Amino acid sequence: MGRSRRTIPEELLLLALDPATGTTAQPQSLDLGLAGAQLVELALAGRIAPDGDRIAVVMPRPTGDPTLDSALELLRRRGSPVRAVHWIGGPRLGLRQIYLAHLERCGMVHAVSGQMCGVLPTTRYQATDTAISRDIRARLDSAIRTGVPPDPRTAALAALAHAVGLGKHLYPGNEGRSSRSRLRDLIRHDPMGGLVAHAVMDVQNGVAAQPRRSPAPAGPGGGQGGGRQPARTAPEPGVVPMQPRRGSMARAVAH
């Protein structure tokens, strides 16, 4: 593609790729994270903006990235701001396969065909330039270990990595516990990244149909029943209730 900067969906997928096995970590929730990453990338490009817990198109001009422009056009056709949880949890699954094919066309990964149990065709993906993946990981590591507020792109990437459950993949075991905690805390450094990361977790936890609660007004005398609700924290990602796919696949992508 001739670009030195990768988009957030591309970076999130490269983070999830296991270099040893060619499979993706958290394959179910990754589709949701990629949908959220598209929103963040479109916001950074000035095409959309948050409107409360909704997403509004503010500039419908294409970005030049076909996958992002497809999402932008779908948002434009809605005609009015859409709730982030409804967009992310909508029937647009399969983004993992779309982006894997996209990265293959760009020459960033190559597909390796195989068979599962000697019968079912599978496809695994290996990064062709591991320096790119190392650079992405180094940005997260630096933000986690230095405590310096990261740039918006890195903050949003960290928020989405936590939301889809990549923390245990990137920082495994007891020794990675503090890094996972700091990865979760980075969610506060980018408003758009935080919005979509919380929406991803809401979809996973089955609360997409419920509007986000606003803080309750203070009651007389500031009593317990009318006080301000405690600030929302980022919970551990849950299990995605996936919809069954229609039809059959010509080849299975290894999970």
C-alpha positions, 0 to 999 in steps of 0.5 A: 500500500505504500503507507508507513502508518497502519490503520488501527484495525490492521494493527489490532489484527496484527497484535492478535496474530500468533507468530508461532501458530498463524492463528488469531487470539480471541477470534470471536470478540476480534470481529467486534473489536475490528468494527470498533477500530473502524469507528476510531480510525474514521473519527481520527480521519475527521469523518465521524464524531461521538454524540453522547453514546452515538456516532454521527457522520460529520464528513461523508467524503471517502478516505481512500481506504475501501474497508473504512469507506464501506463502513462510512457509507453504511453509517451515512445511510443510517441518516441519523446518529447510531448507538455505538453498541448497535453498530458494533453488535450489528450483523456485520460479522466476518471482519476478521476474514475481510481484514486478513484478506486485506493484509494478504493483498497488502503483502503484510501476511501470507496465507498457509493452507493446511488441513484440520484432522486431515480432512477440513481445509484450513488457512493460517496466516504468517506475518511477512514483516515481523518488524511491523508487529514488533513496533506495534507491540513496542508502542503498547509496552512503552505506554504501559511501562513508562506511564507517559500518556500515549498518543490517541492512536496508541491509547485507542489500540490499547483500549480495544486490545483490552476490550477484546481480551488480548491482555492475556495473549500479550501479557500472559501469566501472573507475571503479566498481571500488572501489565494487563491492569495498566493496559486496561487503565489506558482506556481513559486516555482517548475518549473515542477509543474509550467509547467504542471499547466500552461498547465492545464489552457491552456487546460481549456482556449482552447489554447492547439493547440497554441505553447507557445510564446517565448519572442520577441527579443529587437528591435532597441532602445528597443522600445515598439514593440520589447521589452520583453514580460511581465512575464506570470502570473497564471490566474484564471482557466476557464471552461474545454471543455469536450469531450462527453463520449462514451457508458454508465456507469454502475453506475454514480459517483456523481459530 
